[in-house]
Amino acid sequence: MARPNASELRQLSDADLTEQIVGLRRELFDLRFQQATRQLANTHRFKQSRTKLAQLLTVQKERLSSTVS
């Protein structure tokens, strides 16, 4: 999974951004569940998912702070 750069993420609509955030949070939950039951084979997916989630949350926070100011 290639990391998108910030300019690609900023082009997403608010609805798409929220949808991806919810999807990644669900994916992280599923990954933790798989790890707890010893079914997880690709542990590197944790880092990839957390990184992408952080990027999406950063873009979302930038939008919120720019509308408040």
C-alpha positions in Angstrom: 0.0 0.0 0.0 1.7 3.2 -1.2 1.3 6.2 1.0 -0.6 9.0 -0.6 1.0 12.4 -0.3 -0.7 15.2 1.5 -1.8 17.0 -1.7 -3.8 14.0 -2.8 -5.5 13.7 0.6 -6.4 17.4 0.6 -8.2 17.0 -2.7 -10.7 14.5 -1.0 -14.1 15.8 -0.1 -15.1 16.0 3.5 -17.4 13.0 3.2 -14.6 10.9 1.5 -12.2 11.9 4.2 -14.6 10.9 7.0 -15.4 7.6 5.3 -11.7 6.7 5.0 -11.1 7.6 8.6 -13.9 5.4 9.8 -12.7 2.6 7.5 -9.2 2.8 8.8 -10.3 2.8 12.4 -12.4 -0.3 11.7 -9.4 -1.9 9.9 -7.1 -1.2 13.0 -9.8 -2.8 15.2 -9.9 -5.9 13.0 -6.1 -6.1 13.0 -5.9 -5.9 16.8 -8.5 -8.7 17.0 -6.6 -10.8 14.5 -3.4 -10.3 16.5 -5.1 -11.3 19.7 -6.3 -14.5 18.2 -3.0 -15.3 16.5 -4.4 -15.0 13.0 -2.4 -12.0 11.8 0.3 -12.7 9.3 1.2 -9.2 8.1 2.1 -7.2 11.1 3.4 -4.3 9.0 -0.2 -3.4 8.2 -0.4 -1.8 11.6 2.2 0.8 10.8 0.7 1.5 7.4 -2.8 1.9 8.7 -1.7 4.1 11.6 0.3 6.3 9.3 -2.4 6.8 6.8 -4.9 7.4 9.6 -2.7 10.1 11.1 -2.3 11.8 7.7 -6.1 11.8 7.2 -6.7 13.2 10.7 -4.2 15.9 10.1 -5.9 17.0 6.9 -9.2 16.9 8.7 -7.9 19.0 11.6 -6.4 21.5 9.1 -9.8 22.0 7.5 -11.5 22.4 10.8 -9.0 25.0 12.1 -9.1 26.9 8.8 -12.9 27.2 9.0 -12.9 28.4 12.6 -10.3 31.1 12.1 
